[in-house]
Amino acid sequence: MIVCTCGHKAEHHSDTAAIVLKRYSDTHGPYISYVVYCKPCADEATQYGEVLFNDKDIDNWLQTS
């Protein structure tokens, strides 16, 4: 069994997704978080625009003020 960062359990690695999320701290500004979510939670994060897909996305997010 796998316990994902989202808190859900998965039986197989293929039921998970390693993704990079946008995060923001009031004291330090934008940062990124590498997580492993179950596929439904990863899909939801994508739907809400929280996922960064490539290095360009990451660089752009980290330059956000």
Protein Blocks (a to p, Z undefined) as FASTA:
>chain_A
ZZdfkopacfbfklpccdddddddfklopadddddddfklmmmmmmnopacfbfklmmmm
mmpZZ
